[in-house]
Amino acid sequence: MINIREIILNILIEYDRDGNRKPSLLKDTLEKYDYLDTRDKSFIKRVTEGCLERNIQIDYIIDSYAKTPVRQMQPFIRALMRMSTYQIMFMDSVPDSAACNEAVKLAAKHKFAGLKGFVNGVLRNVSRGKDQIKYPDKKENGGTDYLSVMYSMPEWLCEMWIGEYGFDKTEKMLEFFLSPRPTTIRVTRNLPQSISVQELEQNLGEAGATVRANSLLPYALELEKTDNIKYLPGFKEGQFAVQDVSSMLVVEVADPQNKQVVIDVCAAPGGKSMHAAERVYPDGTVYSRDLSDKKIQLIEDNALRLGLNNVNIKVNDAKIHDEELKSQADILLLDVPCSGLGILGRKNDIKHNIKPKGLEELTKLQWEIVKSCWDYVKIGGTLIYSTCTVNKAENEEMVRKICNELPFKLEDFTDKLPEPLRESASKGYIQLIPGEYGTDGFFIAKLKRI
């Protein structure tokens, strides 16, 4: 009989062993055990993601009660303590006694019988004292230590954001990263297989999903209580695509029209390419590019499922200029590789891997891509520069550099934004703060070639 806690332990041990967290590890494991019932798969997902999201806070709690620091524990015991502590601290559905007892059994089963007393003693103490844990004070060190522990965010990131956005806005961002998020989908339109938003909403509801309309875009729906989205009605038929509203807004701002040419140079997995292809359908074309066969396959799969035959898909490294694309684009989508600091709630591996030096290297890469691709835009055409981060060096400063060194000027797009966002836009760009409007953190700038 499969022990689902052992599955979680194996995932956590592998994450711990591999300094570069593997984003697909949990997804691959869930696919391997897809035959388990929904409740078991949900437990695996919840505990694994919870341990990774709250890693700093969990280790802080364990270290408050254990004589041996977490970093000095054997890998199996370290993963066991983290998994069990998460259940005690953050899962009301699991009795504390069950979390402790199961941990002791697993320690014995994996030849750590000599540590049963240690495991049991520390976890019982966590359980008894969980409401009296002394966390860092908000007033010490500018609040950096407090935010780092309470929201499990590296100290240097907390410090950077406090400097850029202030303590209160930073805390709200971090709260959002840890809050449960619905899956957002974009209902396809103007295509042969399209149905109305209301029809799809009804079909999904009848299939057991909790569905609600998004407050910003009329063709976006938010889903909860979904197991595998591929099994939902309408997915196979291409009636919707999974995409965050912040990503949809990129195409809203670009405003592509039928017969236009759109070039998307960093396109995988293809959300913006597909959205743009619908807008220019049937007589316009989207040139969708990325740098590997694996990424191109994702784009091709999406285009096939959505029934879009106006997407030209090829492998190309955005750093390498493609002479054939010169002056072809009415709209160039430059959604450049970035630090991903606006989507930490969806991809918690990012915060484990990103380092200050990495931010500097990314801005160099982004500028290299801009220099390689800018002349794909026709004179009078549009360049959309976007990232899923909240780092000013990658966003406002990069756009300033584009305007100073290349023939572009910022173009106002306030009228293309949903009403609630219009006050947040500056001339030609908008920085979406994570959670402020229920979206990921995202930056969008619109520039005209002159």
C-alpha positions as CSV (number, residue, x, y, z in Angstrom):
1,M,0.0,0.0,0.0
2,I,1.3,3.4,-1.0
3,N,2.1,5.8,1.8
4,I,1.4,9.3,0.5
5,R,3.6,10.9,3.2
6,E,6.5,8.9,1.8
7,I,5.9,10.3,-1.6
8,I,6.1,13.8,-0.2
9,L,9.3,12.9,1.7
10,N,10.9,11.7,-1.5
11,I,10.0,14.9,-3.3
12,L,11.4,17.1,-0.5
13,I,14.6,15.1,-0.2
14,E,15.2,15.5,-3.9
15,Y,14.5,19.2,-3.8
16,D,16.9,19.5,-0.8
17,R,19.6,17.5,-2.5
18,D,19.4,19.5,-5.7
19,G,20.4,23.0,-5.0
20,N,18.7,24.1,-8.2
21,R,15.1,23.3,-7.5
22,K,13.4,21.4,-10.3
23,P,10.1,23.2,-11.0
24,S,8.6,20.2,-12.7
25,L,9.4,17.6,-9.9
26,L,6.0,17.9,-8.2
27,K,4.1,18.0,-11.5
28,D,6.0,14.9,-12.7
29,T,5.3,13.0,-9.4
30,L,1.6,13.8,-9.6
31,E,1.5,12.6,-13.2
32,K,3.2,9.4,-12.1
33,Y,0.6,8.8,-9.3
34,D,-2.3,10.1,-11.4
35,Y,-4.3,6.9,-10.5
36,L,-4.5,8.0,-6.8
37,D,-7.8,9.6,-5.7
38,T,-8.2,13.3,-5.8
39,R,-7.9,13.7,-2.0
40,D,-4.5,12.0,-1.9
41,K,-3.1,14.0,-4.8
42,S,-4.4,17.2,-3.2
43,F,-2.7,16.3,0.0
44,I,0.6,15.6,-1.8
45,K,0.4,18.9,-3.6
46,R,-0.7,21.0,-0.6
47,V,2.1,19.7,1.8
48,T,4.9,19.7,-0.8
49,E,4.1,23.2,-2.0
50,G,3.5,24.4,1.6
51,C,6.9,23.1,2.7
52,L,8.6,24.9,-0.2
53,E,6.6,28.1,0.2
54,R,7.1,28.4,3.9
55,N,10.6,26.9,4.1
56,I,12.3,29.7,6.1
57,Q,9.4,29.9,8.6
58,I,9.3,26.2,9.1
59,D,13.0,25.9,9.7
60,Y,12.8,28.9,12.1
61,I,10.1,27.0,14.1
62,I,12.0,23.7,14.2
63,D,15.2,25.5,15.3
64,S,13.2,27.1,18.1
65,Y,12.6,23.6,19.6
66,A,15.4,21.3,18.4
67,K,18.9,21.2,19.8
68,T,20.2,20.1,16.4
69,P,19.8,22.9,13.8
70,V,17.8,22.0,10.7
71,R,20.8,22.5,8.4
72,Q,22.8,19.8,10.4
73,M,20.1,17.2,10.4
74,Q,20.4,14.1,8.1
75,P,18.5,14.8,4.8
76,F,15.7,12.2,5.6
77,I,15.1,13.6,9.1
78,R,15.2,17.2,7.9
79,A,12.5,16.5,5.3
80,L,10.5,14.5,7.8
81,M,10.6,17.4,10.3
82,R,9.7,20.0,7.7
83,M,6.8,17.9,6.4
84,S,5.4,17.2,9.8
85,T,5.9,20.8,11.1
86,Y,4.0,22.1,8.1
87,Q,1.0,19.9,8.9
88,I,1.0,20.9,12.6
89,M,1.3,24.6,11.9
90,F,-0.8,25.1,8.8
91,M,-3.2,22.2,8.3
92,D,-6.3,22.2,10.6
93,S,-7.6,19.1,8.7
94,V,-4.7,17.0,10.1
95,P,-4.7,16.3,13.9
96,D,-1.3,17.2,15.5
97,S,-1.2,13.7,17.0
98,A,-1.5,12.1,13.6
99,A,1.3,14.3,12.2
100,C,3.6,13.3,15.1
101,N,2.7,9.6,15.1
102,E,3.1,9.2,11.3
103,A,6.5,10.9,11.5
104,V,7.7,8.5,14.3
105,K,6.5,5.5,12.2
106,L,8.3,6.7,9.1
107,A,11.5,7.4,11.1
108,A,11.4,3.7,12.4
109,K,10.6,2.3,8.9
110,H,13.5,4.1,7.3
111,K,16.1,2.8,9.9
112,F,16.1,5.9,12.1
113,A,14.6,4.1,15.1
114,G,17.2,5.7,17.3
115,L,15.8,9.1,16.5
116,K,12.2,8.3,17.2
117,G,12.4,10.1,20.6
118,F,14.0,13.2,19.0
119,V,11.4,13.4,16.3
120,N,8.5,12.8,18.7
121,G,9.8,15.2,21.3
122,V,10.5,18.1,18.9
123,L,7.1,17.7,17.1
124,R,5.2,17.5,20.4
125,N,6.8,20.7,21.6
126,V,6.0,22.4,18.3
127,S,2.4,21.3,18.7
128,R,2.2,22.5,22.3
129,G,3.9,25.8,21.7
130,K,2.7,26.8,18.2
131,D,0.7,29.8,19.6
132,Q,3.6,31.1,21.6
133,I,6.5,31.1,19.1
134,K,8.6,34.2,19.3
135,Y,9.1,35.6,15.8
136,P,11.4,38.5,14.9
137,D,10.1,42.0,15.9
138,K,8.7,44.2,13.1
139,K,10.7,47.1,14.4
140,E,14.1,45.4,14.3
141,N,16.4,45.7,11.2
142,G,13.7,47.8,9.4
143,G,11.3,44.9,9.4
144,T,13.5,42.7,7.1
145,D,14.0,39.8,9.6
146,Y,10.3,39.8,10.4
147,L,9.2,39.7,6.7
148,S,11.8,37.1,5.8
149,V,10.7,34.6,8.5
150,M,6.9,35.3,8.5
151,Y,6.7,35.0,4.7
152,S,9.6,32.8,4.0
153,M,11.3,35.2,1.6
154,P,15.1,35.7,1.4
155,E,16.3,38.7,3.4
156,W,17.9,40.5,0.5
157,L,14.6,40.5,-1.5
158,C,12.7,41.8,1.5
159,E,15.3,44.6,1.9
160,M,15.2,45.5,-1.8
161,W,11.4,45.7,-1.9
162,I,11.2,47.7,1.3
163,G,13.6,50.2,-0.3
164,E,11.5,50.3,-3.5
165,Y,7.9,50.0,-2.3
166,G,8.0,50.6,1.5
167,F,7.3,48.1,4.3
168,D,3.4,48.0,4.1
169,K,3.2,47.4,0.3
170,T,6.0,44.8,0.6
171,E,4.1,42.9,3.3
172,K,0.9,42.9,1.2
173,M,2.9,41.5,-1.8
174,L,4.3,38.7,0.4
175,E,0.9,38.0,1.9
176,F,-0.5,37.6,-1.7
177,F,2.3,35.2,-2.7
178,L,1.3,32.8,0.1
179,S,-2.5,33.1,-0.4
180,P,-4.4,30.4,-2.3
181,R,-4.8,31.3,-6.0
182,P,-7.5,30.2,-8.5
183,T,-6.5,28.9,-11.9
184,T,-7.3,31.6,-14.4
185,I,-8.5,30.7,-17.9
186,R,-9.1,32.8,-21.1
187,V,-12.2,31.8,-23.0
188,T,-11.3,31.7,-26.7
189,R,-13.4,33.7,-29.1
190,N,-14.0,34.4,-32.8
191,L,-12.9,30.8,-33.7
192,P,-15.1,28.0,-35.1
193,Q,-15.0,26.0,-31.8
194,S,-15.7,29.0,-29.6
195,I,-18.6,29.1,-27.2
196,S,-19.9,32.0,-25.0
197,V,-18.3,32.7,-21.7
198,Q,-21.6,31.9,-20.0
199,E,-21.9,28.5,-21.7
200,L,-18.4,27.5,-20.7
201,E,-19.0,28.7,-17.2
202,Q,-22.1,26.5,-17.0
203,N,-20.3,23.5,-18.4
204,L,-17.4,23.8,-16.0
205,G,-19.7,24.2,-13.0
206,E,-21.6,21.1,-14.0
207,A,-18.3,19.2,-14.1
208,G,-17.7,20.1,-10.4
209,A,-15.4,23.2,-10.7
210,T,-16.1,26.3,-8.7
211,V,-16.2,29.1,-11.4
212,R,-16.4,32.9,-11.0
213,A,-16.0,35.7,-13.5
214,N,-12.8,37.8,-13.3
215,S,-13.3,41.4,-12.2
216,L,-11.0,42.9,-14.9
217,L,-11.6,41.1,-18.2
218,P,-15.0,39.8,-19.5
219,Y,-13.4,36.7,-21.2
220,A,-11.5,35.5,-18.1
221,L,-12.8,33.0,-15.6
222,E,-11.3,31.9,-12.3
223,L,-11.5,28.2,-11.4
224,E,-11.2,26.4,-8.0
225,K,-11.6,22.7,-7.0
226,T,-10.1,21.4,-10.2
227,D,-8.0,18.2,-10.3
228,N,-6.4,18.0,-13.7
229,I,-7.5,20.8,-16.0
230,K,-7.0,18.6,-19.0
231,Y,-10.0,16.6,-18.1
232,L,-12.4,19.6,-17.8
233,P,-15.0,20.1,-20.6
234,G,-13.8,22.4,-23.3
235,F,-10.1,21.9,-22.8
236,K,-9.6,19.3,-25.5
237,E,-11.9,21.2,-27.8
238,G,-9.8,24.3,-27.5
239,Q,-12.5,26.4,-25.9
240,F,-10.2,27.9,-23.3
241,A,-6.5,28.4,-22.5
242,V,-4.8,28.6,-19.0
243,Q,-3.4,32.1,-18.7
244,D,-3.1,34.7,-15.9
245,V,-4.9,38.0,-16.4
246,S,-1.7,40.0,-16.3
247,S,-0.5,38.0,-19.3
248,M,-3.8,38.6,-21.1
249,L,-3.4,42.4,-20.5
250,V,-0.3,42.3,-22.7
251,V,-2.4,41.5,-25.7
252,E,-5.1,43.9,-24.6
253,V,-2.5,46.7,-24.6
254,A,-1.0,45.6,-27.9
255,D,-4.5,45.6,-29.5
256,P,-3.7,43.5,-32.6
257,Q,-6.2,43.6,-35.4
258,N,-7.2,41.3,-38.3
259,K,-4.6,41.2,-41.1
260,Q,-1.8,42.5,-38.9
261,V,1.6,40.7,-38.3
262,V,2.6,40.0,-34.7
263,I,6.1,38.7,-33.8
264,D,6.5,37.0,-30.4
265,V,10.2,36.2,-29.9
266,C,10.2,34.6,-26.4
267,A,6.9,32.9,-26.9
268,A,6.8,29.5,-24.9
269,P,4.5,28.2,-23.8
270,G,2.5,30.3,-26.2
271,G,-0.2,32.1,-24.2
272,K,0.4,35.5,-25.7
273,S,1.0,34.1,-29.2
274,M,-2.3,32.2,-29.1
275,H,-4.2,35.2,-27.7
276,A,-2.7,37.5,-30.5
277,A,-3.4,34.9,-33.1
278,E,-7.1,34.9,-32.2
279,R,-7.1,38.7,-32.5
280,V,-5.6,38.8,-36.0
281,Y,-7.5,35.7,-37.2
282,P,-8.3,34.8,-39.9
283,D,-6.1,36.9,-42.2
284,G,-3.3,38.0,-39.9
285,T,-0.2,36.0,-38.9
286,V,1.7,35.5,-35.7
287,Y,5.4,34.5,-35.9
288,S,6.1,32.6,-32.7
289,R,9.7,31.9,-31.7
290,D,11.7,30.3,-28.9
291,L,15.1,28.8,-28.4
292,S,14.5,25.0,-28.1
293,D,12.6,22.2,-29.7
294,K,11.0,21.5,-26.3
295,K,9.6,25.0,-26.0
296,I,8.5,25.0,-29.6
297,Q,6.6,21.8,-29.0
298,L,4.6,23.5,-26.2
299,I,3.6,26.3,-28.6
300,E,2.7,23.8,-31.3
301,D,0.6,21.8,-28.9
302,N,-1.3,24.9,-27.9
303,A,-1.9,26.1,-31.5
304,L,-3.1,22.6,-32.5
305,R,-5.5,22.3,-29.5
306,L,-6.9,25.8,-30.1
307,G,-7.3,25.2,-33.8
308,L,-5.1,28.2,-34.8
309,N,-3.5,27.8,-38.2
310,N,-2.2,31.3,-38.5
311,V,0.8,30.8,-36.2
312,N,4.2,30.4,-37.8
313,I,6.3,28.5,-35.3
314,K,10.1,28.0,-35.4
315,V,13.1,27.6,-33.2
316,N,15.1,30.8,-32.9
317,D,17.3,32.3,-30.1
318,A,16.0,35.8,-29.5
319,K,19.6,37.0,-29.1
320,I,20.3,36.1,-32.7
321,H,19.0,38.5,-35.3
322,D,16.6,37.0,-37.9
323,E,17.0,39.1,-41.1
324,E,13.8,37.7,-42.5
325,L,11.8,39.3,-39.7
326,K,13.3,42.8,-40.2
327,S,10.6,45.5,-40.5
328,Q,7.8,42.8,-40.7
329,A,6.0,43.4,-37.4
330,D,3.0,45.6,-36.8
331,I,3.4,44.5,-33.2
332,L,6.5,43.0,-31.6
333,L,6.0,41.2,-28.3
334,L,9.1,41.2,-26.2
335,D,8.2,39.2,-23.1
336,V,11.8,38.8,-22.1
337,P,13.4,36.3,-19.7
338,C,13.2,37.9,-16.3
339,S,13.7,37.3,-12.6
340,G,10.0,36.2,-12.2
341,L,9.7,38.1,-8.9
342,G,6.1,38.9,-9.7
343,I,5.0,35.3,-9.9
344,L,6.6,33.9,-6.7
345,G,3.2,32.7,-5.6
346,R,3.0,30.4,-8.6
347,K,6.6,29.4,-8.9
348,N,8.1,29.2,-5.5
349,D,11.3,27.6,-6.8
350,I,12.3,31.1,-8.1
351,K,12.9,32.5,-4.6
352,H,15.2,29.6,-3.8
353,N,17.4,30.1,-6.8
354,I,17.5,33.8,-7.6
355,K,20.5,35.8,-6.3
356,P,21.4,39.5,-6.6
357,K,24.1,38.8,-9.1
358,G,21.5,36.9,-11.2
359,L,19.5,40.1,-11.5
360,E,22.4,41.9,-13.0
361,E,23.0,39.1,-15.5
362,L,19.3,39.2,-16.5
363,T,19.3,42.9,-17.4
364,K,22.3,42.3,-19.7
365,L,20.5,39.4,-21.4
366,Q,17.3,41.5,-21.7
367,W,19.2,44.3,-23.4
368,E,20.9,41.9,-25.7
369,I,17.5,40.6,-26.8
370,V,16.2,44.1,-27.3
371,K,19.1,45.1,-29.5
372,S,18.8,41.9,-31.6
373,C,15.0,42.3,-32.2
374,W,14.0,45.9,-32.2
375,D,14.2,46.4,-35.9
376,Y,11.6,43.7,-36.5
377,V,9.1,46.5,-35.9
378,K,7.9,48.5,-38.9
379,I,8.2,52.3,-38.7
380,G,5.1,53.4,-36.9
381,G,4.7,49.9,-35.5
382,T,4.4,48.8,-31.9
383,L,6.9,47.3,-29.5
384,I,5.4,45.7,-26.3
385,Y,8.1,45.2,-23.6
386,S,6.8,43.0,-20.7
387,T,8.1,41.0,-17.8
388,C,6.6,39.1,-14.9
389,T,8.7,40.9,-12.3
390,V,8.6,43.9,-10.0
391,N,12.3,44.8,-10.3
392,K,12.8,48.4,-11.5
393,A,16.2,47.6,-13.2
394,E,14.4,45.1,-15.4
395,N,11.4,47.3,-16.0
396,E,11.3,51.1,-15.9
397,E,15.1,51.5,-16.3
398,M,15.1,49.1,-19.3
399,V,12.3,51.0,-21.0
400,R,14.2,54.3,-20.3
401,K,17.3,52.8,-22.0
402,I,15.2,51.7,-25.0
403,C,13.8,55.2,-25.5
404,N,17.3,56.8,-25.1
405,E,19.2,54.5,-27.4
406,L,16.7,53.2,-30.0
407,P,14.1,54.9,-32.2
408,F,11.1,54.4,-29.9
409,K,8.9,56.6,-27.8
410,L,6.4,55.6,-25.1
411,E,2.8,55.5,-26.3
412,D,-0.1,56.0,-23.9
413,F,-2.5,53.0,-23.7
414,T,-4.7,54.0,-20.8
415,D,-7.8,53.6,-22.9
416,K,-6.9,49.9,-23.6
417,L,-6.8,49.1,-19.9
418,P,-9.8,47.9,-17.8
419,E,-11.2,50.9,-15.8
420,P,-9.8,49.8,-12.4
421,L,-6.3,49.8,-13.7
422,R,-6.2,53.2,-15.4
423,E,-5.1,55.2,-12.4
424,S,-2.2,52.9,-11.9
425,A,-0.7,53.5,-15.4
426,S,2.0,56.0,-16.1
427,K,2.5,57.3,-19.7
428,G,3.3,54.3,-21.8
429,Y,3.7,51.7,-19.0
430,I,2.1,50.0,-16.0
431,Q,3.6,48.1,-13.1
432,L,1.1,45.7,-11.6
433,I,1.9,45.0,-8.0
434,P,1.3,41.3,-7.0
435,G,-2.2,41.0,-5.5
436,E,-3.2,44.7,-5.9
437,Y,-5.9,43.7,-8.5
438,G,-5.8,40.0,-7.9
439,T,-3.1,39.5,-10.6
440,D,0.5,38.4,-10.7
441,G,3.2,41.1,-10.6
442,F,3.7,42.2,-14.2
443,F,5.2,45.1,-16.1
444,I,3.9,46.2,-19.5
445,A,5.3,49.1,-21.7
446,K,4.0,50.1,-25.1
447,L,6.4,51.9,-27.5
448,K,6.0,53.2,-31.0
449,R,8.8,53.0,-33.6
450,I,9.7,56.5,-34.9
